[in-house]
């Protein structure tokens, strides 16, 4: 006659499909946003084995000059000419206690371009000048040293 309604049996397996969907959306968001988080112009920094940590270069109000491989100069995100560096840097550091300016140069930039930028920064009355570099991986450095020590055939 009247059948009893039974509740559905409980499923002990976790449905991971919604979790995978959420994780893929988060991955895409991070892949899109991460390049936008980089401050200033992107350059391939020179690699050194013993760099000095310069955490203040990542601060929001840090004065960072970038020199690209083709000789363009950027103060933060804005493109500037060589003759404008002294005046603009002087304006940026005038009200700051820490008068440090950071220069990041592409590893393949002309040495003369880097020297000209450093000279103009010094003319602005900068107390400290930081040259930003990238740390060489220890394993690659060890392999390079082993390659130099091995006798050539």
JOBELMO-V29754 format. One record per pair of residues at least 6 apart in sequence whose C-alpha atoms are under 6 Angstrom apart, sorted by the first residue. I is the first residue (numbers start at 1). J is the second residue. D is the distance in whole Angstrom. If there is no record, write none. Layout:
i=<I & I>
j=<J & J>
d=<D & D>
This chain:
i=<40 & 40 & 41 & 43 & 44 & 44 & 45 & 45 & 45 & 45 & 46 & 46 & 47 & 47 & 47 & 47 & 48 & 48 & 49 & 49 & 63 & 64 & 64 & 64 & 65 & 65 & 65 & 66 & 66 & 66 & 66 & 66 & 67 & 67 & 68 & 69 & 69 & 69 & 73 & 73 & 74 & 86 & 86 & 86 & 90 & 93 & 99 & 99 & 100 & 100 & 101 & 102 & 102 & 102 & 103 & 104 & 104>
j=<76 & 77 & 77 & 106 & 106 & 107 & 106 & 107 & 133 & 134 & 107 & 133 & 133 & 134 & 135 & 136 & 135 & 136 & 135 & 136 & 101 & 76 & 102 & 103 & 74 & 75 & 103 & 73 & 74 & 103 & 104 & 105 & 73 & 105 & 106 & 106 & 108 & 109 & 79 & 80 & 80 & 120 & 121 & 124 & 124 & 99 & 126 & 127 & 128 & 129 & 129 & 129 & 130 & 131 & 131 & 131 & 132>
d=<5 & 5 & 6 & 5 & 5 & 6 & 5 & 5 & 5 & 6 & 4 & 5 & 6 & 5 & 6 & 5 & 5 & 6 & 6 & 5 & 5 & 6 & 5 & 6 & 6 & 5 & 5 & 6 & 5 & 6 & 5 & 6 & 5 & 5 & 5 & 5 & 5 & 4 & 6 & 6 & 6 & 5 & 6 & 5 & 5 & 6 & 6 & 6 & 5 & 6 & 5 & 6 & 5 & 6 & 5 & 6 & 5>
